[in-house]
Amino acid sequence: MLKRLSLTAAVLAAATVPAFAHLNPAEHGSFLAGFSHPLFGADHILVMVAVGLWAAQIGTANNRNALWIVPLAFVGTMAAGFLLALGGVSLPFVEPAILASVIGLGLLVATAVKLPVSAAAAVVGVFALFHGHAHGGELGSAGAVRFGIGFMIATALLHSAGIALGLGIARFSPYIARILGAATALLGLSLAFG
């Protein structure tokens, strides 16, 4: 079982690493461009699924509110970062913060950190601000509303996939999620230094 899971994770990771190509938001500021944006970047996929995994870990610790509050905090704060970028407000270190989010959230899942839901929401919110800002900064003059709605829906779906994965694998062993978290952190390091 573990061998198959490891092989599957390796194949998925290998398939997503070269997928940094997105539809050019300045040319394709549409719902589809926004929706596809998080689905075609390793950094996006890893972070969004890790948020779901972490919410599931916290949620299985007798606090079911984490299953919706933590992902909602990410999506809401990501929208705020998006609006800041559209409004011309700059944030320092956006790309390094995004890469740090992959590593940091991977480590939180790997170590199964059980923070209070409000603290976990604040942690993911900080990372989400930078993700949203990057989306808004790439957009230019394209259709912001449609693009924003698209990437928020795709993000929520990736969070849901992480939650479903986390809850599903928790039935077998809590260590599988921790292994996935460690793999996320390692892939984040490879993105940062690769």
Secondary structure, 3 states (H helix, E strand, C coil): CHHHHHHHHHHHHHHHCCCCCCCCCCCCCCHHHHHHHHHHCHHHHHHHHHHHHHHHHHHCCCCCCHHHHHHHHHHHHHHHHHHHHHCCCCCCCHHHHHHHHHHHHHHHHHCCCCCCHHHHHHHHHHHHHHHHHHHHHHHCCCCHHHHHHHHHHHHHHHHHHHHHHHHHHHCCCHHHHHHHHHHHHHHHHHHHHC
